[in-house]
Amino acid sequence: MRPDPGTGYVDACNEKGLGVAPPLMHLRGLSLRFGTKVLFDGTDLTVSRGDRICLVGRNGTGKSTLLKVAAGVVVADSGERFVQPGTRIAYLTQDPDHAGFATVQDVVSAGLVDEHATYLADAIIAELNLRADADPTTLSGGEARRVAIAQALVGEPDILLLDEPTNHLDLPTIEWLEDRLANYAGGLVVISHDRAFLGRLTRQTVWLDRGVARRHDRGFTNFEEWAETILEQEAAERARLDKKIAEETRWSRQGISARRKRNQGRLRALGDLRKERAEQRARLGSVKLGIDSGVTSGKLVVEAAEISYSWGDRPVILPTSLRVLRGDRVGIVGANGAGKSTLLKLLMGDLTPDTGTVRLGTNLQTVYLDQGRAQLVDTRTVWDTLCPDGGDQVMVRGTPRHVVSYMRDFLFEDAQAKSPVGSLSGGERNRLLLAIALAKPSNLLVLDEPTNDLDIETLDLLQETLGDYDGTVLVVSHDRDFLDRVATTTWALEGDGMVGEYVGGYTDYRRQRAETLAAAKPAEKPKAQRAEAPRKAAKLSYKDQREWEQLPAKLEALDAEQAKLEAKLADPKLFSRDPAAFQSATDRLQAIAAERAAAEDRWLELELLREGMSG
């Protein structure tokens, strides 16, 4: 029997007098392969109380499988799994299955340690706006995910293993979950494509890449810089190895030619080097994305005038007027059921508004990527899905491509060409939808939840591609980072039937909405309360008034200084000619950004104070 890894850890700590408690879970030397594919080899993972670990890697590298091994659901081919006695583990699978439970109450209560503490289940069910008596088999994807999260959290486990917890959740629920996990005292391991979620919660990163798990004791916000450093080091090492192979090969040929005698030791070393180089796994490829923008649309893309829509007696969209111009990037946000997809269908003509009119612009070529994946038929093959009219060619941005070659751009293996769509993972199905959508010429791209199940690298490429697209984009998404990177305008459906329009991405929307609410608060005081207290004089102090008057000029001066510095730094020879001047200008630009932000915040503070005092 192999030694207990937990015991060894305790002994080592005791020998050093550290008095450190052993980890709650220790996975050591894990190896697992599916057929000829090695998912991981010699992998270690340690989880201690208070850890906040994000498990990252490309789709298909084995992240979910490693989490299943940690949960005890899958057994590795070799290696050890040690869990401290008495440790309670809760595992949230990517596809929750609530079959066998009569009600939501039963599902959530299954996560309790004390079966009599049903008040805990009642509390979390209420927090997540669920019906305790609902049949769990009839729930939507978002509702089923909330039920599974409630079951995982209700028992206050020592370790939480979460696989894509934010999938199908709306933004209010994601933010609720973030707040809940921020106060969680146990060990957390999470897989997610939501950058904002990972950035807020994680403190350690485990990167599963080409069968190797690397650990970095910093959170996800540092992952990309760390990963690039490792990849650069690997590239340099491969270059050194290639050079050594070339030198040894040259020596062997010269030696054989000159002396007709082989130095068997050096030739064996050369063979070992070649074997090592051959066994090195190349870095996984990236999805190749591109969009054919088609013909140029008219300046006006969509104009909605006082449109409204109801589901039965429930108003979904109150009379609203919206306009989309060519080149706009509109992000649409709101809770599940607020009417985001309904608004898209009204604008695209798939639904007729109860009141008002919708006018579409000229020369529109629209590509619609729907949330329900209605374009995919499980029984059809990937090949037939990409070539619905037969043959083996896909017309991609005006150029014919062989279907297998085009599949490779989206990281499909050749053998998957004849696989049924129903056998694909969630991420693969979404990549297939992107392959269909991005092959078509368009000048209006309508994306309903495009980020579900995509890995972070594919998300990055989709964001870059949309940034280069010269058409118009309407996108519904719960991914805050994606919206911050893509959207130039945000439409927010707050659930009251109103559609608020804000400049910028999701973070800009939240800031502007908070400012609007703060400015509106004084006007919302009850009349009786206003009558009881004498109204303050409608003016600032002399000092504040002077500052408020001077701040616009200060901002203009900062803008002018910034423009001069940017013009100076635009000189490509500045750095080589005068490095000190280059550094000084760069440092000053950064300082200006901070000063400008502070001045804007102060002006807003004084402006809100003025409005409150005069209201």
Secondary structure by P-SEA (a helix, b strand, c coil): ccccaaaaaaaaaaaaccccccccbbbcbbbbbccccccccbbbbbbccccbbbbbbcccccaaaaaaaaaccccccbbbbbbcccbbbbbbcccccccccccaaaaaaccccccccaaaaaaaaaaaccccccccccccaaaaaaaaaaaaccccccbbbbccccccccaaaaaaaaaaaaacccbbbbbbccaaaaaacccbbbbbcccbbbbbcccccaaaaaaaaaaaaaaaaaaaaaaaaaaaaaaaaaaaaaccccaaaaaaaaaaaaaaaaacccccccbbbbbccccccccccbbbcbbbbbccccccccbbbbbbccccbbbbbbcccccaaaaaaaaacccccccccccccccccccccccccccccccccaaaaaccccccccccccccccaaaaaaaacccccccccccccccaaaaaaaaaaaaaaccccbbbbccccccccaaaaaaaaaaaaaccbbbbbbbccaaaaaacccbbbbbccccbbbbbcccaaaaaaaaaaaaaaaccccccaaaaaacccccccccaaaaaaaaaaaaaaaaaaaaaaaaaaaacccccccccaaaaaaaaaaaaaaaaaaaaaaaaaaaaaaaaaaaac
